[in-house]
């Protein structure tokens, strides 16, 4: 048999083999690497893979270890964990809830807004949904909210971290897409391509992020009008009312200013994401210190949590590198290229197919695994078909967010189930999230129809 | 069984110590990077070695902490079937995973990185940036440290699986028992 064909068959089998092996439940990073090595060994025996290609691994690894852009990841994670561990996040939500409590649906809207603000925290779907679920689900149920609406709001706003800047997902995506884009442009003979940066991706994701938040808020208002019993007002007792202004100034304004200034300085081009993230992390520590919450114990918890989350994410990247080396050298990228370019309908169908694959992968894998596997093998083809890299990055984010919300496999639903009280039926979570899945589909359709929503702001900033 | 359980304890102790120690680098990254920002925007000066330093601290941190994260079960799993499984089933999954996935990965990275690292040592390689940090060979050595610590934790997981399958999970440290392996506070697991 033709060795090229053997390699391509092996590469295809490997992709599905990995998914199968992942289901047994061993940590993803090592399963990815281990299964790829097995297929590499088979490829070697059949003479279609040369193991000396692994010599590229240490170079790649040291590349990740010395990447200035990727340092933004531990810094933002540190900031998010600090805000959470020092109870600043919780206070923020409680104050916001009091502020809007007099309105029907006000508590739900507070959860959405705080979810959007805390989106920065980690970008790890599980962590954000668990935090939001622990803080806000009991409050909403106590207030007499319909469990369906409460769980839907939490899952949707807890997954905003995929897309709302400064999301760690966008940092990795920006880093990968910028490298791939310059290679693709070079190959096309464009030797001075417009670079794509993490900042561009942040700028591109901003309006779509606001659009999603707006859709969620509109839906909550719609529920408050058509079904008032589902989201009753939670009036603040008069004796607490006079303290409210002080509480707003203490609990709400400072973290809000911190997050806005971090984001503003990146979008305004004043600071790089990494620089802004370090200011954000120091700011979070100062806010904690002002509340006497910066104890040694909290600092230690924050460093350990931030370090292990960071390690976990980067190790997936290291494991996925083994996969992409084996996949590429067995001819997998050719296979992907032939498949994506042979589709009728050109670039748009190709993007839609890749999105569909990612959506399905989202049923079993978390964001980082998916983008580390799929982006390196598909983005070169898509960008060569003149797909806008910033638009691609943003649409991937919204698509994965949708996947995490879709029952019965959505990631966010599992995590919320884990922290929800036992008397709350799983069916309530499934039913609650369905309207939000529809909102996501609307958002994705809008982004496909009007890509300017993504590309307008980055171009405006670039001048 | 007792000897195996002791081995689990010893390895977890090593990784917990290293993990807790190197976790502080996350604070180090924040402090050094913030200092660079203040120098640049307030005092309009900058030192290239400091710009290298916070980037390298991240590289050292995420590699050194990986074994500790494995010990704490922080590496994400696809747990649709794993989470509800019996402890014995989990032990089998971890045993298979360590032997067929984790160990070969560590071995390959070790084999192909060793020449890369020794070459770097041979000329005490420094930063590629002018005025940057010396000692890139030390950072490169963290790739070796990474696989060694990870493989060590893999050995601990294999021994743990054997102990669990032998019905003596009572011998294991609390944080390493499958029944309560998750949701333990951060300071648990230090054997």
Interface residues (C-beta under 8 A of the other chain):
Chain A: X21 X22 X23 X24 X25 X26 X27 X28 X29 X30 X31 X33 X34 X35 X37 X38 X54 X55 X57 X58 X59 X61 X62 X64 X65 X66 X67 X68 X70 X71 X73 X74 X75 X78 X124 X126 X271 X274 X275 X277 X278 X279 X281 X282 X285 X299 X300 X301 X302 X303 X304 X305 X306 X307 X308 X309 X310 X311 X312 X314 X315 X316 X318 X319 X322 X364 X365 X366 X369
Chain B: X19 X20 X22 X23 X24 X25 X26 X27 X29 X30 X33 X34 X36 X37 X40 X41 X51 X52 X54 X55 X56 X58 X59 X60 X61 X62 X63 X65 X66 X68 X69 X70 X72 X74 X75 X76 X77 X78 X79 X80 X81 X82 X83 X85 X90 X93 X94 X96 X97 X98 X100 X101 X102 X104 X105 X108 X109 X111 X112 X113 X116 X117 X139 X140 X142 X143 X186
